[in-house]
Amino acid sequence: MKVLLVDDSVTMRRIQKTQIQGLGINDIVEAGDGEEAYRKLQENMPIDLIMLDWNMPVMDGLTFLKKVRADNSFKNVKVIMCTSESEKTRVVEALKSGANNYLVKPFTPDALKEKLGI
């Protein structure tokens, strides 16, 4: 499994990367905003999963998600929103925009494992 980890916080990416690696997944590409993530997604296909923060500079996570879902070449890429946005309306908005799942930060390795279905 190849994962694209998108978060503007280097610390949060490091924490999430450690959790992902703890599940035996070591093929991880990182990006600090949606624009960089879109470029890295194109360069590193096939990507199986995108773990996506909502609030980022340059291009936020929801804008990135909509852009990814508008491109048919990424239709099989799973997207999990990983964000501190926990209001029900925000969760619904992300799911309607094409997110496959939603994790509220901070989350445990077990919660991540459950969302990944492994």
Sine and cosine of phi, psi and omega as CSV:
sin_phi,cos_phi,sin_psi,cos_psi,sin_omega,cos_omega
0.00,0.00,0.71,-0.71,0.03,-1.00
-0.92,-0.40,0.78,-0.63,-0.10,-0.99
-0.89,-0.46,0.69,-0.72,0.17,-0.99
-0.97,-0.25,0.89,-0.45,-0.05,-1.00
-0.97,-0.22,0.89,-0.45,-0.11,-0.99
-0.86,-0.51,0.93,-0.38,0.03,-1.00
-0.34,-0.94,0.66,-0.75,0.00,-1.00
-0.97,0.24,-0.26,0.97,0.02,-1.00
-1.00,-0.01,0.89,-0.45,0.03,-1.00
-0.88,0.48,-0.63,0.78,0.00,-1.00
-0.89,0.46,-0.72,0.70,0.01,-1.00
-0.90,0.43,-0.63,0.77,0.05,-1.00
-0.89,0.46,-0.64,0.76,0.00,-1.00
-0.90,0.44,-0.68,0.73,0.01,-1.00
-0.89,0.45,-0.74,0.67,-0.02,-1.00
-0.91,0.41,-0.62,0.78,0.01,-1.00
-0.88,0.47,-0.68,0.74,0.04,-1.00
-0.88,0.47,-0.66,0.75,0.02,-1.00
-0.91,0.42,-0.67,0.74,0.00,-1.00
-0.90,0.43,-0.70,0.71,0.01,-1.00
-0.90,0.43,-0.53,0.85,0.06,-1.00
-0.90,0.44,-0.33,0.94,0.06,-1.00
-1.00,-0.05,0.10,0.99,0.04,-1.00
1.00,0.05,0.22,0.98,0.01,-1.00
-0.97,-0.24,0.89,-0.46,-0.08,-1.00
-0.89,-0.46,-0.11,0.99,0.00,-1.00
-1.00,-0.02,1.00,0.02,-0.13,-0.99
-0.81,-0.59,0.79,-0.61,0.08,-1.00
-0.94,-0.33,0.65,-0.76,-0.05,-1.00
-0.89,-0.46,0.52,-0.86,0.08,-1.00
-0.56,-0.83,0.51,-0.86,-0.07,-1.00
-0.98,-0.17,-0.11,0.99,0.07,-1.00
-0.33,-0.95,0.16,-0.99,-0.08,-1.00
-0.89,0.45,-0.59,0.81,-0.01,-1.00
-0.91,0.41,-0.74,0.68,0.04,-1.00
-0.89,0.46,-0.64,0.77,-0.01,-1.00
-0.89,0.46,-0.66,0.75,-0.01,-1.00
-0.90,0.44,-0.66,0.75,0.04,-1.00
-0.89,0.45,-0.71,0.70,-0.02,-1.00
-0.93,0.36,-0.54,0.84,0.07,-1.00
-0.88,0.48,-0.74,0.67,0.01,-1.00
-0.89,0.46,-0.64,0.77,-0.07,-1.00
-0.97,0.25,-0.41,0.91,-0.17,-0.99
-0.90,-0.43,0.25,0.97,0.03,-1.00
-0.88,0.47,0.57,-0.82,0.08,1.00
-0.99,0.12,0.73,-0.69,0.14,-0.99
-0.96,-0.28,0.73,-0.68,-0.02,-1.00
-1.00,-0.01,-0.56,0.83,-0.12,-0.99
-0.56,-0.83,0.67,-0.74,0.14,-0.99
-0.91,-0.41,0.82,-0.57,0.14,-0.99
-0.98,-0.20,0.90,-0.44,-0.29,-0.96
-0.83,-0.56,0.83,-0.55,0.12,-0.99
-0.98,0.21,0.43,-0.90,0.00,-1.00
-1.00,0.04,-0.82,0.57,-0.14,-0.99
-1.00,-0.02,0.97,-0.25,0.01,-1.00
-0.59,-0.81,0.41,-0.91,0.09,-1.00
-0.97,0.25,0.10,-1.00,0.05,-1.00
0.92,0.39,-0.92,0.40,0.10,-1.00
-0.63,-0.78,0.87,-0.50,-0.03,-1.00
-0.96,0.27,0.19,-0.98,-0.09,-1.00
-0.90,0.45,-0.62,0.78,-0.02,-1.00
-0.93,0.38,-0.66,0.75,0.06,-1.00
-0.88,0.47,-0.70,0.71,0.04,-1.00
-0.87,0.49,-0.72,0.69,0.00,-1.00
-0.84,0.55,-0.73,0.69,-0.01,-1.00
-0.90,0.44,-0.62,0.79,0.02,-1.00
-0.91,0.41,-0.67,0.74,0.02,-1.00
-0.90,0.43,-0.70,0.71,-0.04,-1.00
-0.95,0.32,-0.34,0.94,0.05,-1.00
-0.98,0.18,-0.25,0.97,-0.02,-1.00
-0.97,-0.23,0.93,-0.36,-0.08,-1.00
-0.87,0.50,-0.39,0.92,-0.01,-1.00
-0.94,0.34,-0.21,0.98,0.01,-1.00
-0.93,-0.36,0.29,0.96,-0.12,-0.99
-0.89,0.47,-0.45,0.89,-0.04,-1.00
-1.00,-0.05,0.00,1.00,0.01,-1.00
-0.99,0.15,0.83,-0.56,0.06,-1.00
-0.99,0.17,0.59,-0.81,0.01,-1.00
-0.80,-0.60,0.82,-0.57,0.13,-0.99
-0.92,-0.39,0.88,-0.48,0.10,-0.99
-0.97,0.26,0.81,-0.59,0.01,-1.00
-0.85,-0.52,0.99,-0.15,-0.17,-0.98
-0.51,-0.86,0.27,-0.96,0.06,-1.00
-1.00,0.09,-0.09,1.00,0.04,-1.00
-0.95,0.31,0.96,-0.27,-0.10,-1.00
-0.92,-0.40,0.00,1.00,0.03,-1.00
-0.90,0.44,0.65,-0.76,-0.06,-1.00
-0.83,0.55,-0.62,0.78,-0.01,-1.00
-0.90,0.44,-0.57,0.82,0.02,-1.00
-0.94,0.33,-0.66,0.75,0.03,-1.00
-0.87,0.49,-0.74,0.67,0.00,-1.00
-0.87,0.49,-0.68,0.73,0.01,-1.00
-0.86,0.51,-0.70,0.72,0.00,-1.00
-0.91,0.42,-0.68,0.73,0.00,-1.00
-0.92,0.40,-0.64,0.76,0.05,-1.00
-0.92,0.40,-0.46,0.89,-0.01,-1.00
-0.99,0.12,-0.08,1.00,0.10,-0.99
0.87,-0.49,0.04,1.00,0.07,-1.00
-0.92,0.39,0.62,-0.79,0.03,-1.00
-1.00,0.10,-0.44,0.90,-0.03,-1.00
-0.34,-0.94,0.07,-1.00,-0.14,-0.99
-0.55,-0.84,0.78,-0.62,0.06,-1.00
-0.82,-0.57,0.75,-0.67,0.05,-1.00
-1.00,-0.05,0.78,-0.63,0.02,-1.00
-0.99,0.16,0.55,-0.83,-0.13,0.99
-0.98,0.21,0.53,-0.85,0.01,-1.00
-0.82,-0.57,0.35,-0.94,-0.03,-1.00
-1.00,0.00,0.35,-0.94,0.09,-1.00
-0.84,0.54,-0.58,0.82,0.02,-1.00
-0.91,0.42,-0.65,0.76,0.03,-1.00
-0.89,0.45,-0.66,0.75,0.04,-1.00
-0.89,0.45,-0.71,0.70,0.01,-1.00
-0.86,0.52,-0.67,0.74,0.01,-1.00
-0.89,0.46,-0.70,0.71,-0.01,-1.00
-0.91,0.41,-0.54,0.84,0.02,-1.00
-0.98,0.19,-0.29,0.96,0.01,-1.00
0.95,0.32,0.56,0.83,0.02,-1.00
-0.84,-0.55,0.00,0.00,0.00,0.00
